[in-house]
């Protein structure tokens, strides 16, 4: 896994990012995603119930891998 450094530039982008809630989200299980403008992080993901909490940062390849894993049930609870 590639590490994306937490920098003031990343924080500024997160504050200004156009966050979108997944259309698949339920009332209590929501995630938000945002595309970032520049830098090594291309996509950010956070819990909509804790908008000031941790954010997962993905480069393009990491995001595509995460989406593929989610579609294949890699992260399922059962």
N, C-alpha and C positions, 0 to 999 in steps of 0.2 A: 504494500500500500504506500502511495506517495504522500508525504507530509506537506501540507500547505501552511505556510507560516502565517501566524496571526499578527497582522500589521495595522497601523493606523489607516492605511489605504483600504484594507479589507473592511475595517469597522465603518469607514465612511460609506463604502459601497453598500454594506448591509443596511445602514440607516436610511439610505436613499433608494434602496431596491424596490421594484414593483412586485411585492409579494402576492402570490396567487394561491388560493386554497384549492386542493384537489377536488375534482368533481366526484370522486369516489369516496370522499370523506363523509363520515357520519357525524351526528351531533357531538359526540364525545371523543371521537377518534380522528382528529383532523391534523393534517400536515400542510405546511405552506412551502412553496418553492419559489425561488427567484433566480433569474439569470443575472450574472454579474458582468460588468462592462469590460474590465481589464484585469490583467494579472493571471496567475496560475489557476485560480479558482474560477470556474465557469458557471457553476450552479451551487446554490445554497439551499439547505433544507432545514426546517425547524418545526417544532410542535406549536400549533396555534394557541394552545392553552398556556404556553409559557414563552411568549414572544421575546422576552428579555433573557431567556435561558440559552442553553447551548445550541450551536448551529453546526450542522455537518457541511463541510465544504468539499466539493468534488471538482476535479478537472474533467474535461470532456470525456475521456476514455473511462474514468472512474464512474461518472454518471451513467454512461451507456451500460456499463457492467452492472451497476446497481439496478437499473431498470430491467435488464434482462434477468437478473436473479430474482427480482420481485415477481416478474411474469411467470417464471419457472417454479415458483413456490419455495425458493431457497430460504425465505425468511418467514415461512408459515409457522403458525403456533401449534399445529396438529401434527 
